[in-house]
Amino acid sequence: MGVTRSEFRQARFVVPPNAADILLVRHGESAPAIPGQRFDLMDGQGDPPLAPEGREQAELIGARLRDARIDAVYVTSLRRTAETAAPLVAALGIEPIVERDLREVHIGEWEGGIHRQKIAANDPVVLRMRAEQRWDVIPGAEPAGAFDKRVRAGIERVAAAHPGQRVAVFTHGGVIGAVIAAAAKSAPFAFIGADNGSISRIVVDGLVWHVRGFNDTAHLRDEDDLP
């Protein structure tokens, strides 16, 4: 005989049994761009190392996540993600898996650090990029549809490999923006701007992507944080 209940509390979200719980970690701050000196390239994309501030952020991420029951760690083909993941993988004693499709959007002629200089100068193409919410107004940049397709493929591959598990994916700001926008079915740039070292979270349950967090920086030291 069933038990009669006299009250019903608000239900909390529970990760479905075979869903993948994915933490999207933006890499730490990378080395500054210097006029006249381009970053090394990896497959045509800027591949700077972490700055000292980024290495500190990596340590803080590792401390935050080492007890978070992480089953696997992913990085991209760009070294700033592997360097950011290093303290966590050392603490967990596991090898990171490279998921190349979750590398940053390719920005064509602005690779190698030029993009940062264009933003600082408020270049007209930057204004157009923001207005149209697409990277491919930059000359030679990756087409929007192709970028979205490969990012989705990367997330789907990670989710399929880890049903019922939690994984940390060390990736890039443009990728995080694309993933959360796809899950929320929002404007393309609604979630652009995740901070270096931040943690966002989605739960992939088959075809349904649940947004569970965006731009969590509670583990970072930032003098601009609100009290």
N, C-alpha and C positions, 0 to 999 in steps of 0.2 A: 504494500500500500504506500502511495506517495506521501511525502512529508509536506504538510501545509506550511507555506511561508507567510509571515505577517508583514514582511517588508522586502523591498528590492532595491539594493544599492546600485548606483551607477556602475556599469560594467567598465573594466579597464581593457585596453587593447592587449590581445594575446597573439603572439606570432603563431600563425597556423603551423601544424606539425611538419609539413614538408616544404615550407617556405624557406627562402634564403634571407638571412638578416645581414645586410651589407652596410658596412661603415665606409663612407667615402672620405678619405683623409687627403686634404690638399697638402702638397709638399711644403716644406719650410721655405722661408725667404731665400731666393737664389742670389748669386753674385750680381752686383750692379752692372748696368751697361755703361760703357765708356765710349764717348764719341771717337770714331776712327778705329775702334777695336771691336770686331764682331766675335760673338760667342763661337766656340767650336760647334760644329753641326753633327747631328746624328740622323742619317737618312733625310738630310735636307732641313732638319729642324734644329733651332737653337738648343744647345745642351749645356747650359752653365752649371757649375757645381753650387752647392749651398753656400750662402754667406755665413759668417760666424753667428748671426742672429738665427739663421735657419737651422744650424746645428743645435743651438740651444732649444729651439722649438721642437726639434726631433727628439731630444732627450725628454722633454715634457710630455710629448705624445706617447712615448714609450712607457713612461711612468703611469700615465692615465689609462692605457689600454692593456698593460701586462696582466691584470687580473680580471679582464673583461670576457674571459672564456672565448678567446679567438681560436678558431679551428684552422684557419689558413690566412696567409698574407699574400697579397698581390702587389706588384709594382708594374710600371710601364717600361718601355725601352729607353726612357730618358733618365739620366743618372740622378737628377734631383729627387726623384721618387724613391729610388733605391737607398740613397743616402738618408732620406727622412725615415725610411722604414728600418734602418739598421739597428737602432737601439731596441726596438720592439722585437725584431727577429732574434736578436742576441738574447734577450730576456726569455723568449719562448723556446729557443733552441730549434727553430724550424727554418727551412729554406723558403725564401719568397718565390712566387711563381710570376713569370713575366706574362702580362696580357697586353700585347702590343696595340690592340684596337682601342685601348683606353688612354693612349697617349694624347697630348694636347692637340688642339686644332692647328692645322698647318696654315700659316699666315703668309705664304708666298714671298713676295719681295721684301716683306718686313721682318723676316726671320733674322736671328742673330743678334737681337737687341734693338733693332731699329724701331720696332713697335713701341717700345717704351718712350723713345725720343719723340715719336709722332704724337703719342698721347700727351706728353708734357707740353708739346707745342700747339696742342688743340688743332691739329691738322684738319683741313676740311673733310678728308676721307674718314677721319675718326668721327666727326660730327654726323656724317652720313651713315656710318656703321651703327652708331647708337640710335639714330632715327629709324633706320630700317631694320634694326635688330638682326644683323647678319654679318658674319665675318667675311664673306666672299665679295664684299665691295673692295677689299684690299687687293691690289693687283697680284694675280697668281695664287690667291688663297684657295684653300680647299672648298669645293662647293658645299653649300649648306646641307643639301640632301644627303650627300656622301658622308659628311661628318656625322649627322644624326644616325644614319644607317649603321656605321661602324661602331659608334658608341653603344647603340642598342644591342648590336651583336655581341660586343664585349660583355655587357652586363648579363645578357641572356646566357652566355657561355659560363660565366662565373656562377650564376644562380643554378644552372643545371648541374654543375659539378659539386654543389654543396647544399642539397636539400636538407632542411632541418638543422643547418649549421650557421654560425656567425663568422663572417670573414671581414678582414680589413683590406680595403683597396686604396693604395696610395697612388693618387692621380693628380689631376690638374684643374685649375679654376674653370676653364672653358668646358671641360668634360663634366664636372659637377653641375655646372649651370645647365647643361644639356640634359643630364639625367633627371634632375629634379623638375625641370620644365616639362619633360616628357611624362613623368609620373603625375604631375599636377595638371597637365594639359593647359599650361599657361603660355603667356607671351614668351618668345624665345629667350630674351635676355632678362626675364623676371628674377632669375636666381644667379645672374652673373655677379661676381665679386666676392665669392667665399674667401675669407681671410687665409693667409698662409698659416698652416698648422691647424686649421679648423677641421671639425668632424661633422659630416652630414650623414643621414641614415635613411635608407629605404629598405622595405621588406618586399621581396619579390615572391608573389604567390601565383604561380602560373602566369597568366596574362595580366594579372593585376599587380601594379606597383603602388605600394603604400608609402607615402612620405611620413617619416617618423622624426625627422630633425634636420635642421639646416644651420650651418655656420656656428656650431658649438665651439666656443673658445674658452670655456671655464678653466681649462688646464694651463692656459698661457698667461704669462706676465705681461701686462700692457698698461702703461701709465695712463692711457686714454679710456680704460674701462670705467664704466659707471660704478659708483660705490654700492 
